[in-house]
């Protein structure tokens, strides 16, 4: 079966990023508890200053209040910019044209060199030009991204490296992620599947299988994440020399969506030749693939 004989959407699907989109950085907000604590501190400080009747104490408290107000105003402006960027990213998912328009807006902004802006542009570039996305991410060192964003940057890098078949680099990015960060529980299932694939394809299949067993599918995007987990499990089974289970997983993946086998068959993903051969065999024998080939033959 040639590349042209793959199920109709296989080549297109495989050419795009085969994993779910990397999550955006967590939504920036100032928790209500923080506002209450700040307000209580200001009230207590002023109550103390007024009770002393000392002019200098009141001046100091006044200066500190102004500083605090300035910090909070800066934080609110930063949050407003963050939300605007996230809104732009969400709107850009519709089409390549929308992504190009969003890229132009982000690149033209005064904050184009900030880590948040760089990461947002890299996410947009990753869909159409993964090499440029990697170059852009590397213009900012990982430690210079905000701490809450660093795992997301590593996750995006890992996804891109896997897509390009650069498994060694994917492993390096995967290994610096903290999957058990309590502040990022919502992305753990997705991140774990991607880390597991990186491990499976770079010499740690047993660890990859163990990690996959810890995943609890969330309600949101459960189908996508389950699909990515199956893909990672195929790589891990194969790397662990479990050819029978690997073939069974490939067959189950084909039953769900034969197009997904394109990422094991097409050369740009640099899959091990034996696994590529195994996936091609499953694809050739799958009923939907046979129907597709038969339909193609009739058209000729």
C-alpha angles and dihedrals in degrees: 000000000000127000088260090055095058114111109289099263098034099096092046094047094046093048090058125067105294095205129069115273117279110256121256117246113278114283108267114235137148105237118237088238090060092053091050093049092048091048092049091050092051093048093049092046093051092044089054093045093050092046091056093051087210113144094208093051090052091049091053092048090047092051091048090049090053091049091050091048090051092051092050092049090051090050092050092050090049091050091049091053091046092053091048090053093048091049089052091051093050092050092048095062093082100078146341088262091055090049092051091050092050091048091053092051094048094045092050094053123105089240095054091125097051118110093243092052092045091052092048091052091047090054090054093046094048093072095057107015113024094172092058090045090057092048090051093049090052092058086079120049114236093243090057093061114092109273092243089056101045096086090050091052091051090046092053091047091051092051092050094046091051091049090053093046093245094138097165092057090043089056092052092052093044093051094060094056121104103219092181097055102141091212092060102045092130094064098042096095093053094040092049092055091051094046089048091054091049091050093045092052095046105049106285105096096143092052089047093054091047091051092049089054090061095058118113110193114233124220092247116073091352093147094051094046092047089053092051090047090054090051090051091047091054091055091046095048091049094047089049089055092248095139096164095052090042091055091047090053091048090052091049089049090051090050089055096044123341090200089072090068087070090082090060096043107040116086099228090073092060095220118177108276093237092051089045089053091048092050091047090052091052091047094050091052097044114109095229091051091050090051090050093051091046091052091048091051092052091052090054 
